[in-house]
Amino acid sequence: MSATETTTESALVRRLLIAAALLFLLFFLLLPLLSVFAEALPAARDGLTVGAHALGNGAVGTASRMVAAGFAEAGGRYWAAIADPDAHAAMRLTLLTAAIAVPLNLVFGLAASWAITKFDFPGKGFLVTLIDLPLSVSPVVGGLIFILLFGANGWIGPWLAAHDIQIAFAVPGIVIATTFITFPFVARELIPVMAEQGRDDEEAAVALGASGWQCFWHVTLPNVRWGLLYGVLLCTARAMGEFGAVSVISGHIRGETDTMPLEVEILYNEYNFAAAFAVASLLALLALVTLFIKSVLEWRYGTQGGGH
């Protein structure tokens, strides 16, 4: 029996595996995603249901009117939910948090991955372990850590209160918690890429008289640009969707310290399901856009021989 025959599964097994994967994606990804948009537009769903019933009875004109009325009402309710001042405040805070946390993690990820892959120094393994720490602990625990640090009874909370500085239950605490949760993403994307490329290009540039900054800007950075963009994309998506750590550190002050995921929770707990799913649909749209850009970057990265 050849090596190919011993390692190739039968056609039936391959079809079963593909079917199992598709069913898993259908039930755990596609249906929940569709349900978010369906619940965000309940009037449109009801209009389609009534319209389909009218169409089944041969009333084409009535069906079209019911569907159009349903979508019009759904659109009005949807935009009313999105235009709510608290929803706007949550959107602004979410974007502000991502706009601060992502550049910080970009700088840290570049510096850490460059140091780890291009230099040998004591404690390198410990640094790699620290980078993985936010992936190893629950986000809720991460938020609690900052409460113990910056809270009123925390380690430095009394000093902050004495100097009229508020971090916990305020925007700075949300930014710090989000930065902590998301800082592995850029570094973890860049470390394998830089390690695979080795040090030959940088050493050649230095031998030709390039300074450290010139070496980084003109040699290292162009070689990792697609991996860097990929890491920034993942970091941005996680920053906008973070719930656990932000929920602990924010204090849930509506209109001030609630991000979009927290606003969804509040609306849902108030039984305002249409508004909750309307805000959730924005997060779902951001996820779809992220997935699309991720696919484009993977294609571009793969066509240039980067591998990932």
VOGU-3710 file (C-alpha; in Angstrom, 3 decimals, decimal comma):
1> msatetttes> 0,000/0,000/0,000  1,443/3,385/-0,985  1,984/6,278/1,387  -0,734/8,220/-0,416  -3,284/5,482/0,153  -2,483/5,211/3,854  -2,912/8,946/4,477  -5,866/9,781/2,192  -9,355/9,404/3,623  -12,186/7,934/1,610
11> alvrrlliaa> -14,618/10,177/-0,239  -17,372/9,323/2,257  -15,247/10,385/5,228  -14,285/13,637/3,522  -17,928/14,431/2,757  -18,937/13,664/6,338  -16,217/15,914/7,717  -17,176/18,747/5,369  -20,862/18,322/6,255  -20,058/18,352/9,980
21> allfllffll> -17,996/21,539/9,594  -20,747/23,235/7,571  -23,421/22,238/10,092  -21,274/23,567/12,929  -20,822/26,898/11,142  -24,533/27,017/10,338  -25,748/26,472/13,906  -23,032/28,304/15,840  -22,211/31,191/13,492  -24,660/31,798/10,667
31> lpllsvfaea> -27,974/31,314/12,496  -26,981/33,462/15,520  -25,757/36,173/13,154  -28,990/36,108/11,161  -31,039/36,130/14,370  -29,321/39,348/15,471  -30,445/41,159/12,318  -33,896/39,547/12,423  -34,464/40,663/16,026  -33,096/44,128/15,218
41> lpaardgltv> -35,871/44,526/12,607  -38,892/42,754/14,128  -41,443/44,795/12,170  -39,783/43,804/8,898  -39,861/40,170/9,955  -43,537/40,433/10,841  -44,238/42,202/7,539  -42,558/39,411/5,619  -44,579/36,815/7,526  -47,916/38,525/6,892
51> gahalgngav> -46,915/39,293/3,296  -46,015/35,669/2,656  -49,390/34,588/4,049  -51,197/37,133/1,838  -49,178/36,033/-1,171  -50,155/32,449/-0,479  -53,776/33,533/-0,698  -53,153/35,218/-4,033  -53,295/38,824/-2,741  -50,141/40,081/-4,400
61> gtasrmvaag> -50,933/43,770/-3,912  -51,717/43,292/-0,228  -48,533/41,268/0,230  -46,345/43,960/-1,307  -47,997/46,673/0,819  -47,566/44,671/4,023  -43,916/43,970/3,276  -43,227/47,630/2,408  -45,048/48,849/5,541  -43,146/46,357/7,687
71> faeaggrywa> -39,760/47,453/6,360  -40,681/51,134/6,726  -41,725/50,651/10,349  -38,658/48,515/11,060  -36,368/51,129/9,572  -37,926/53,852/11,700  -37,554/51,865/14,904  -34,028/50,819/14,005  -32,813/54,354/13,401  -34,620/55,568/16,523
81> aiadpdahaa> -32,681/53,018/18,562  -29,388/53,946/16,906  -30,071/57,677/17,324  -30,722/57,368/21,059  -28,323/59,647/23,018  -27,142/56,782/25,226  -26,439/54,650/22,155  -24,500/57,526/20,596  -22,490/57,939/23,790  -21,704/54,214/23,806
91> mrltlltaai> -20,579/54,351/20,173  -18,337/57,357/20,821  -16,759/55,732/23,860  -16,196/52,471/21,987  -14,470/54,253/19,115  -12,462/56,443/21,505  -11,281/53,431/23,477  -10,218/51,602/20,320  -8,532/54,752/18,971  -6,342/54,923/22,089
101> avplnlvfgl> -5,771/51,224/22,855  -4,896/50,101/19,322  -2,036/52,595/18,712  -0,608/51,778/22,149  -0,657/48,078/21,330  0,771/48,800/17,891  3,819/50,457/19,443  4,173/47,775/22,119  3,697/44,935/19,642  6,327/46,274/17,272
111> aaswaitkfd> 8,825/46,924/20,055  8,275/43,589/21,798  8,345/41,463/18,642  11,451/43,268/17,347  13,257/42,781/20,642  12,248/39,126/20,974  13,130/38,068/17,428  16,164/40,230/16,686  18,059/40,218/19,988  19,094/37,799/22,715
121> fpgkgflvtl> 18,741/39,060/26,276  18,031/37,671/29,766  14,349/37,274/30,487  13,254/36,864/26,875  11,168/33,800/27,681  9,558/35,617/30,595  8,595/38,498/28,278  6,933/36,062/25,874  5,003/34,582/28,815  3,841/38,024/29,913
131> idlplsvspv> 2,576/38,750/26,392  0,394/35,641/26,600  -0,963/36,537/30,050  -4,177/38,297/28,881  -5,002/35,232/26,778  -4,615/32,984/29,825  -6,812/34,803/32,343  -10,499/35,636/32,220  -11,257/39,200/31,076  -13,336/39,598/34,238
141> vgglifillf> -10,243/38,810/36,291  -8,330/41,367/34,226  -10,908/44,034/35,081  -10,822/43,036/38,751  -7,034/43,468/38,778  -7,432/47,126/37,849  -10,182/47,597/40,424  -7,758/46,302/43,064  -5,142/48,734/41,759  -7,159/51,874/41,053
151> gangwigpwl> -10,341/51,440/43,109  -11,132/53,519/46,180  -9,721/50,799/48,429  -7,062/49,663/45,973  -3,311/49,858/46,250  -3,009/53,331/44,739  -6,666/54,342/44,907  -6,314/56,579/47,991  -3,390/58,445/46,392  -5,408/58,952/43,202
161> aahdiqiafa> -8,386/60,216/45,196  -6,176/62,626/47,127  -4,974/64,111/43,847  -8,464/64,155/42,290  -7,564/61,539/39,673  -10,206/58,980/38,762  -9,274/55,873/36,808  -11,697/53,188/37,989  -15,301/53,755/36,861  -14,104/56,306/34,321
171> vpgiviattf> -12,818/56,419/30,757  -9,115/55,981/31,703  -9,899/52,701/33,429  -11,812/51,439/30,388  -8,892/52,319/28,123  -6,361/50,640/30,429  -8,442/47,458/30,737  -9,012/47,290/26,984  -5,315/47,846/26,299  -4,424/45,031/28,692
181> itfpfvarel> -6,861/42,586/27,122  -5,829/43,355/23,545  -2,067/43,839/23,745  -1,103/40,255/22,736  -2,728/40,477/19,301  -0,211/42,634/17,443  2,827/41,053/19,070  1,542/37,523/18,531  1,055/38,194/14,819  4,469/39,777/14,351
191> ipvmaeqgrd> 6,683/37,433/16,377  6,315/34,399/14,045  6,712/36,590/10,947  9,870/38,267/12,200  11,285/34,986/13,492  10,768/33,355/10,085  12,545/36,212/8,312  15,574/35,998/10,574  18,208/38,680/11,058  20,123/38,531/7,786
201> deeaavalga> 18,490/41,584/6,182  19,003/43,751/9,265  22,615/42,631/9,682  23,311/43,401/6,016  21,778/46,863/6,382  23,856/47,590/9,484  26,989/46,352/7,705  26,252/48,848/4,915  26,098/51,690/7,417  22,396/51,959/8,208
211> sgwqcfwhvt> 21,444/53,264/11,643  19,086/51,372/13,927  16,132/53,598/12,956  16,922/53,337/9,245  17,210/49,564/9,566  13,837/49,335/11,287  12,015/51,804/9,006  13,389/50,675/5,646  14,077/46,958/6,214  12,115/45,462/9,109
221> lpnvrwglly> 8,817/47,319/8,803  8,244/46,759/5,043  8,829/43,032/5,526  6,131/42,713/8,202  3,571/45,280/7,011  0,841/42,751/6,156  1,286/40,856/9,400  1,216/44,190/11,235  -2,033/45,234/9,549  -3,525/41,840/10,327
231> gvllctaram> -2,612/42,173/14,012  -3,973/45,720/14,184  -7,216/44,522/12,631  -7,671/41,762/15,204  -6,726/44,141/18,002  -9,298/46,693/16,820  -12,065/44,108/16,578  -11,379/42,817/20,091  -11,120/46,339/21,520  -14,550/47,296/20,173
241> gefgavsvis> -16,163/44,045/21,303  -14,559/43,652/24,748  -17,131/43,065/27,474  -15,806/41,295/30,589  -12,950/43,544/31,723  -14,775/46,717/30,697  -17,917/45,613/32,536  -15,964/45,328/35,785  -13,978/48,561/35,527  -16,610/50,826/33,944
251> ghirgetdtm> -19,143/51,094/36,759  -21,992/50,981/34,199  -22,632/54,726/34,261  -25,036/55,076/31,384  -24,106/57,721/28,869  -20,622/58,058/30,367  -18,841/54,727/30,840  -20,950/52,291/28,831  -19,462/50,927/25,625  -21,546/49,304/22,894
261> pleveilyne> -21,436/45,764/24,366  -22,477/47,139/27,772  -25,271/49,187/26,168  -26,577/46,007/24,531  -26,683/44,299/27,937  -28,515/47,213/29,556  -31,110/47,428/26,788  -31,674/43,677/26,895  -32,107/43,696/30,684  -34,671/46,483/30,239
271> ynfaaafava> -36,616/44,197/27,851  -35,994/46,678/25,042  -35,106/43,844/22,717  -35,415/45,695/19,405  -33,022/48,444/20,529  -30,636/45,898/22,057  -30,428/43,929/18,837  -30,165/47,141/16,803  -26,987/48,115/18,682  -25,812/44,497/18,534
281> sllallalvt> -26,307/44,524/14,779  -23,779/47,354/14,525  -21,249/45,199/16,338  -22,143/42,325/14,015  -21,593/44,579/10,996  -18,205/45,572/12,394  -17,400/41,876/12,755  -18,369/41,214/9,138  -16,268/44,146/7,934  -13,376/42,851/10,028
291> lfiksvlewr> -13,781/39,395/8,514  -13,776/40,835/5,005  -10,667/42,947/5,576  -8,994/39,977/7,259  -9,658/37,842/4,187  -8,274/40,546/1,905  -5,136/40,874/4,018  -4,639/37,111/4,095  -4,938/37,023/0,314  -2,507/39,897/-0,162
301> ygtqgggh> -0,150/38,446/2,422  -0,303/35,014/0,790  0,240/36,299/-2,750  3,405/38,032/-1,643  4,795/34,789/-0,261  4,494/35,759/3,376  2,561/32,778/4,645  0,614/33,086/7,861
//
